[in-house]
């Protein structure tokens, strides 16, 4: 199987698909790297299989679609079949066909019309059947096999094509764990040989073993990036409504289901009267007082508001406070700026607004780096009782600021300095270092009821 000379195996621009008069894919842009394994994940109904079929040219679609640098629909059918192999889910194949004959179907693009199979065809089919551990069944009828065995034979058919690009929709369906592991090793071998593999998977832990991941929801791509990237992990958790978490285990990433029923009870019961406690529910701490690292994160409302409340409390005790806002412009005049100005609490905007408002993201990144140097100097000076880093998590997870430098500053700051950090998706490294971490969880929000932001509440 010869490798492609282009860095892109499949590229779609403004790809749209409508089924039964309903728009299913909403103008997708995606670039699948050659000679890599890309996994596609998302909840049920996200459009994963539809996108894969559209990339294969199996569904009517609008937009531009290139295969190995050439417009897909300009390629002759035979050329396309030689360059790209397909394994769909729930495929119907003649149950009376022998396993050998099913796998030989993958060699049709290599054969002339009504031509006999060649020695090369026989060698390719044998290699594919052995690779999927199906060789021993070659004389059996497909209908005599179990669902998992049948899936391995259909995979062999796709492998027999020996195409440069292999698309697989739910290839692990009906496979037991050992054969899933075999499939993983097979994919890695194919990629090492120069093949491009694209697979739709519901097994998130297995999907995380790929090189890149496309995350989808509601017919749109919400993220496309390396599987090892923290932003990819967050994107996966987000499309599954935070009902899974991704952790490192034995040098690989593992997706673990999260039970959120305690946060969102299906039924709210009326308040019950409780007896007030008559004994103190905790013992007084005897440790030494020192500066704390305090984190407010999560998707709920109140992260910055809580941090501002701490700043007011410290100011009320005549403590010196400095607030840096990484996503606000220096000229911002929201409610907190007006209040802190009246009280003499310094608050400084360091950015140019949220990323979707930026006219130049590289400039936004530079402002974040320059802003961090200001905040770092304030922390290291020891002049402040409390330094608030409002919305610092965003430039961190965008890669605009060096996480290691932030961690070193927090670890080595003067011992009396309290640092408060806010923002969604706080990096796990900071959470591990922090003393107090609060995750704000959104149970309800007025925005969901169509109520717009209001002065004095949001700003």
JOCOR-V87816 format. One record per helix or strand of 3 or more residues. SS is the DSSP state (@ for helix, = for strand). FROM is the first residue (numbers start at 1). TO is the last residue. If there is no record, write none. Layout:
SS | FROM | TO
SS | FROM | TO
This chain:
= | 8 | 19
= | 22 | 33
= | 37 | 42
@ | 48 | 55
= | 62 | 67
@ | 72 | 74
@ | 77 | 83
= | 84 | 87
@ | 99 | 110
@ | 119 | 131
@ | 135 | 137
@ | 142 | 144
@ | 147 | 160
= | 165 | 169
@ | 177 | 192
= | 196 | 200
@ | 204 | 207
= | 212 | 217
= | 220 | 226
@ | 230 | 239
= | 244 | 249
= | 252 | 257
= | 293 | 297
@ | 303 | 316
= | 321 | 325
@ | 335 | 343
= | 346 | 349
@ | 355 | 357
@ | 361 | 381
= | 386 | 390
@ | 392 | 397
@ | 403 | 412
= | 418 | 422
@ | 428 | 433
= | 436 | 439
@ | 446 | 449
